[in-house]
Amino acid sequence: MKNEQKNNPLHGITLEAMLWHLVAVYGWDKMGLRINIRCFTHEPSVKSSLTFLRKTAWARTQVEKLYLESLEK
């Protein structure tokens, strides 16, 4: 089972840690432009974003993709 996660760059990274990283790299405005979801564009906060992203798989997938792209820079 440990070998399955060996090459997964998201393994061990929480959604909250991803959000804080993305806010530091892009800021809420640029995140809202890249991923057009209300919790990034209207009164953004980590708490409201976590609530939405935990319930919405497609948005969480986009956040994970943006996170991985930010690591490549």
Contacts in CASP RR format, 6 or more apart in sequence:
PFRMAT RR
TARGET T0000
AUTHOR 0000-0000-0000
METHOD contacts of the structure
MODEL  1
MKNEQKNNPLHGITLEAMLWHLVAVYGWDKMGLRINIRCFTHEPSVKSSL
TFLRKTAWARTQVEKLYLESLEK
5 11 0 8 1.000
9 68 0 8 1.000
9 71 0 8 1.000
10 64 0 8 1.000
10 67 0 8 1.000
10 68 0 8 1.000
13 67 0 8 1.000
15 50 0 8 1.000
15 53 0 8 1.000
15 54 0 8 1.000
15 60 0 8 1.000
15 63 0 8 1.000
16 46 0 8 1.000
16 50 0 8 1.000
18 63 0 8 1.000
18 64 0 8 1.000
18 67 0 8 1.000
19 46 0 8 1.000
19 49 0 8 1.000
19 50 0 8 1.000
19 53 0 8 1.000
19 63 0 8 1.000
20 46 0 8 1.000
21 67 0 8 1.000
21 70 0 8 1.000
22 31 0 8 1.000
22 63 0 8 1.000
22 66 0 8 1.000
22 67 0 8 1.000
22 70 0 8 1.000
23 31 0 8 1.000
23 46 0 8 1.000
25 70 0 8 1.000
25 73 0 8 1.000
26 34 0 8 1.000
26 66 0 8 1.000
26 70 0 8 1.000
28 40 0 8 1.000
28 41 0 8 1.000
28 44 0 8 1.000
31 40 0 8 1.000
31 44 0 8 1.000
31 66 0 8 1.000
32 40 0 8 1.000
32 41 0 8 1.000
32 44 0 8 1.000
34 66 0 8 1.000
35 59 0 8 1.000
35 62 0 8 1.000
35 63 0 8 1.000
35 66 0 8 1.000
37 52 0 8 1.000
37 59 0 8 1.000
38 52 0 8 1.000
39 45 0 8 1.000
39 48 0 8 1.000
39 49 0 8 1.000
39 51 0 8 1.000
39 52 0 8 1.000
39 53 0 8 1.000
40 49 0 8 1.000
52 59 0 8 1.000
53 59 0 8 1.000
53 60 0 8 1.000
53 63 0 8 1.000
54 60 0 8 1.000
END
